[in-house]
Every structure is written in C-alpha cells, then in structure tokens.
C-alpha cells in the first residue's frame, strides 16, 4: 500500500566512505605506524621500566591468559592497557600519546570487521606468548630481546590481518 521508511537494521554496517566521509587513516597505515613506533617503545621500556611497571605488564599478560579464551566479541581492552602501559614505561610522553591514539583508532568499524574475520582462539594464545616474551625482555633489561619480541608479535599480526586470506 506504499513505501515505508524504517530505521536501518543492526546487521547493516555503513562505512564512513560510503557516505562520502573521510574515514581517516586505514588499518594498514595505522599498523605500519605501530610497527615503527612500538618496536622502539619496547626497547626503551627495557631500559627505563620500573619494577612495578614490569610487574604490571606481567599481571596484564596473566590476565590475558585467563580471559582471552572466553571472549566472544574480541575488543582488546587488555591489549590497549598492555601497549599503553609499555609506552608509559618508555618514559616519553609523546610516544605514549601516539601509542594511545593508534590503539584508539582500533575501535573503528573497519578494525571490528577485520577482527571478526581473523581473530581466533589460536591467535589469542599466540598473542599471550608474544607479549610474555616482550615482558621477559624488559625484565631482563634487554632492549634487543624486547624489540625482537615486539617485532615477532607485529609480524604475526601483519600476516593475520593483511596477508593472503588462506594463511
């Protein structure tokens, strides 16, 4: 008996660029910035982190190990806390702000879409292992080990998020 207008359903995801809006830097650009910054942040933290900061990082990893297997909708608040705590331990306010900004960008619709496609229980287990290795490098006061562990974490994440679909 006519045309009706109704509110869009929850299943329809409207991306900013479909309405002509600038979505800002895409996930790949954000990831590339993280790679440049967070690897050196890990090395700096190995030099400057306090014992209580190292303990906080270790506790965050232990909490991840407990809760990651049970998460249905993977919004990595613990990852945000880990990486921003790591940045604070590097003793550079500019780097801390940049890391916080980069992790805040991960709340976008595009990142949520990517996470639904690639985050698996096995990925979560590997992230815990990788972050534990970063903390070990920091606890040893070994910048090279901490940086190498961050590179390994980011290499795996890059393959997972941006590599071929069959990997």
C-alpha angles and dihedrals in degrees: 000000000000146000119305129200117212138169115276114261123249091251094064111089115198113200118209094241091058088066093044094259122139106246092198123229113354126236094264093054090047091049092050089053090050090052092054095045109031096051091060091040088060091050092048091048089056087062101040111026117119122228090254091052091051089049090050091052091048091049091050090053090049090051090050090052089054100045108028094078091056100048116112100179104037108218102159102220089148090053089052090051092047096050095042091047088050090051092050089051088057088067099228117117094197092054090046091054092047093050091048090050093049092050091047088057088061088074090074124116091248093056091047089053092049093048092052088054100046114018110101134164089258091053090050091052091051092049089055091051091048094048091047088055091051090053090048090055091049093046089051090050086236110144093184093054093046092049093046090051091051090048090052091050092049093044090056092045091050092052091046097049103030107019127095115304093243096062 
